[in-house]
Amino acid sequence: MNSLGLSIILKMGCICSRETIQINSRKYYVREHLGEGGFSTVDLVEDAHTGKIYAVKKIVCHGEEDQKIAMKEVEYHGLLKHPNVIECIDSALKDRPNPVLNSTSEVMIVLPYYKRGTLAYELERRSVHKEYMNEIELLNMFLHICEGVKAFHEAKPEPLAHRDLKTANILIADDRSPVIMDLGSVTTARVKICGSSEAQQLQDLASERCSMPYRAPELFNVESYCMIDERTDIWSLGCVLYAMCYFKSPFDTVYERGDSVALAVISGNIAFPESTPYDQEIHDLILYMLKVNSMERPYIYSVIEKTHDVISHIQGQLEKKIYANFDI
């Protein structure tokens, strides 16, 4: 057989062996595995018809309750239409009994693919040479994240909370705007806890679905009679802004050392580096969100308003410096 015939057969074999995913009327070729979490995997795929690239999230369900939670995620995508919240392009539920995985079904969600990756990846890259964002760039990006969070908190018929806001769950679009992803932890924001059993259930759920270095204090030690609301996300936003400034959450180092993150969070002691390129107002904005008592924490509207004020003040200071240089 000549080399041309062999190469054609090899190519055909390659095409035939490509893993494919069928979601409703669309077929996708799997290009690579992007990652996995405790409850799902994400693949980079190519639309077989258009050649367009997407990410497909596959949630393996081990029973009716898992399936219900996964379908809730799809439902939340339908409720949240905002440029700073990831869009669901398509979804499907498939019965897939698998004795090896002990699974009964699989929910697949087609999502846009963001080649710049996550904010966590961007901060990790910047941390190598301490490439700090300038204050205006940083605050404008943070403002867009807040606008995305506001979409959750304003959801109808009742407010929603993301409950796992962190830099790894924020994608960066081509225009550098942030996009909140992973709605797997989203839930009704306002929960009335009546009794130790309900408190323990919420605490267990939080330990399963809310990342420790960004988790609000009230979710580490849920009181037997209390009200939990959307301000769990405000604490997480404070940690996100801190990470945007200094590359990691204020509690990441505690987590990496293996010390008690719960104790560190509940103590509420936030340390800032001695050497910093940032104005005290940014530190004050972070501390404004990181109130251990959730009832003292602001709602998202106040955070957005205060962020606008800080941006205006910093811009005013910059303009003064420019005019002072002209006077010279």
N, C-alpha and C positions, 0 to 999 in steps of 0.2 A: 504494500500500500504506500502511495506517495505521501510526502509530508503534509500536503494541502488537505488530503482526505483525512489524515490522522488528526490534524488540528481542528477540522470541522466536527469530527466525532467527539473530540475532547470538549469543544465548546458546547455541543449539544448535550453532552453528559453533564456539564457544569450547570446549564440552564435547567435541565430536568431535575437535578438534585437540589436546586434552590428551595429552601423552605418557603412556603407560601401561607398567607393568612387570608381567609375569606371573611369579610365583615359586610353583611347584607349583600348588596349587589357588587361590591368592590373586591378586587383581589389585590393583595400586596405581597411583594417579595421582601423577605427579611434580609437586611443588609448587615446588621451587626447588633449585638446585645449591648444596650447602653447601661443597664444597671438593675439592681433589685433591692427591694425593701423587705420588711417583715411580712407584708401581705400581697406584694405584687412584683412583677417584672416589667421592664420597659425595653422595647426593641425599636431600632431605627429601621423604618420600612420605606419601600418605594412603591408607589401606585403603579400597578402593572399596565394600566391604560395610559396615564398621563406622564409617568416618570417622576412625578412630584414626590418630595421626601416628607415623611411624617414620623411621629413617634406613636407607638401603640403600647398602651398600658394594659397588661393582662392581670386580672385579679382572680386568683384561684379560690373557689368557695368550697368549704368543707361541710356545708349544710344550709338549711333554710335561713338561719340567722346571718351567716356570712353573705349569702346572696342578697338578702334584704339590705344590708349595710352597703354592699357594692352598688346596688341599684339606686340607693339614696345618693351616692356620689354622682351618678349620672343625672339624677334629678336636680341636684344642686348646681351642676353645670348649666342646666336649663334655666334656672332662676337667676344666675349671675352673668349678666351681659355687661362687661366693662373692659375698656382697653388694657387695664392693669391686672386683669384676672384672665387666666388661660381659657381659651375657647375649646369646647368639645365639638369636633367636626362630625363624628359619627360614633355610634356605640352598638353593641350587640350582646345578648345573653345567649350562651350556648350550653346545652346539657352535655357535660363531659365527665361521666363517671370514670374515675381512675383509682383502682385499688392501691397502686403504689403510692400515690400522693394522698390517698384517702380523701379525694375530692369528688364533688358531685356535679359542679358546673363551673363555668368561667365567664367573667364579664370582661369585655374588651372595649377600650375607649381610644378612639383615634384623636390625636392631639397635634397641634402645630409643632414643628421641630425648630428649636432655636440654636443655631450653630455656635453662638457665643457662650452657651452654657449658663451656669448659675452664677449668682452673686458670690456664693462661697468660693467658686473656682477663681473668679476675678480677684477676690480679696487674698486668696492664697498666692496667686501670682504676684500681686502687689506687695505682699508681705516680705518677699525675698529681698527686695532692695528698698523696703520702706517707702513705696510710692504712694504717698497720701493723696487722696482726692482733694481738690481745692474746695473751700467751704461752700461756695455757691453751687457747684456741681453736685456735691454730696447732699446738700439740703434739698435741691430740686429733685434728685432721684428719690430721696426719702419721702418727699411730698407726694410723689406719684404712687409710692408704696402705700402711703396713708389713704390716698384716694381709692385704691383697690380694696383696702380694708374697710373703708366706709361703705362700699358696695355690699359687703357681707352684713355689716351692722344695720344697714337700711333695708335688707331683704324683706319681702312680703311673702306670706302673711305675718311672719314673725322674724325678728333679728336672728342672724346666724353668727357664729364665731368660728374662725378658722381652726384655732386651738393648736396649730403646729407651725406658726410663723417662724421662720429661721432663714438664714442666708442661703441654705441649700434648697429651699423651696421658693426661691425667687430667681426667675430666669431673666436674661438680658436680651432684649430684642436688638435688631440691627441698628435702630436709631438710639440705642442705649437706654431705652425706657424699660423699667422693671415690670415683670409680669409674675404675679403670684400663681403658684401651681400647687398640685397635690391636694385635692379636696377630700382625701380619704379620712381626714380627722374632723371635717366640718360637722357641726352639730347645732342644734337649737341653742342660742346664746344664753338665754335666761332659764336657770334651773333652780327650783326650790328644793332644798335638801331637808327631808323630815325623817330624822332617825339615823342611827349608826350604820344600819344595813345599806341605805341609799348612799351615805357618805363613803363607805368602803367601796361600793360599786363604782362610783365616780373616780375615786382615787386609783382604783385598779385600772380603769379605762384610760385615765391620764398617763399612768406609768407605761401603758402599752402603746399609746398613740401620740404623746406629746414629748418632744425631745427635752431632756433634762436641762441643758444649759440655757434654754429659752422658756422653760415652763414657769408659769406664775406661782407664787407662794401658796395661794389658796388651793392649788391642785396637788401640792405635795402632802398637805395635811388637811383634808377636807373635814370641816366641823360638822357635827351631827345635825345641827339646825342652823342653816345659813342660806344665803342666796348667792349663786354664782352667776355672773353676767358677762357681757362681751368685753369687759375690761381685762379679762385674761389675755386678750390679744394686745392690749396697750402695754402690758408688762413685756410681752415678746417684742413689740416694736421698739421699746427702750433698749433691749438687748441687741436688736438688729442695728439700730443707729450706732450703738457703742462699737459693734463689730465693723460697721462701715468706716468708723474713725480709726480703729486700732486693730483691724483684721480678724478679731475673735470676739465672741461674747464675753462679758465680764466674768462668766462662770465656766468658760471653756478650760481654763488652766486648772481649776479645781477638779473638773471632770477628768482631765488628762492625768492628774496626779493620783487619781483614785480616791480622793477625799470626798466627804459628804457634800454633794451639791445641794441637797435639801437644806442642810444646816446653813450653808453659805447664802442661799437664796433667802431663807427665812430671817437671817440676821440683817439682810439688806445693806451690808457694807459694800459700797461700790468704790473701787480705787481707780484713779486715772493715772496714766504715766506722768512722771515729772516733766519729761520733755514732750511737748505737744505743739503741733502747728495750729491748733484750733482755739477759737475764742471761748471764753468762759461761758458765754451764752449757749453754746452747743452742749457743754457739760450740764448746764442748768436744764436744758431741754430733755436730756437723757434722764436726769434725776427726777424731773417732773413726771415722767412715765413710770419710773422704777420705785413706786410707793408700795411698801410691803402690804399695807392695809388697802385692799381693793376699793373700799369706799372712798378713799382719799385720792384714788387714781382718776385722771380725767377721762372723758369720753373722747371719741375720735375727732369730733368737731373742734374741741378745744385744742387738741394736739395740732390739727391742721392750722388753726388760727395762730397758735403760738409759733409754729414753724414759719408761717408767712411773716410774722413780726420779726423773727430772728434774721430771715433773709433780707428784709427791708433795712434792718439796722446795719447788717454787715455791708450791704450795697452802699448805704449812706456813708459808712466809714471809708470804703474804698474810693468813693467819689471825692470825699474831703481830701484824701491823700493825693489824688490826681490833680485837684485844683491847687493844692499846696505846692506840688512840684511845678506847675505852670507859673505860680507867683514867683518862684525862685528864678 
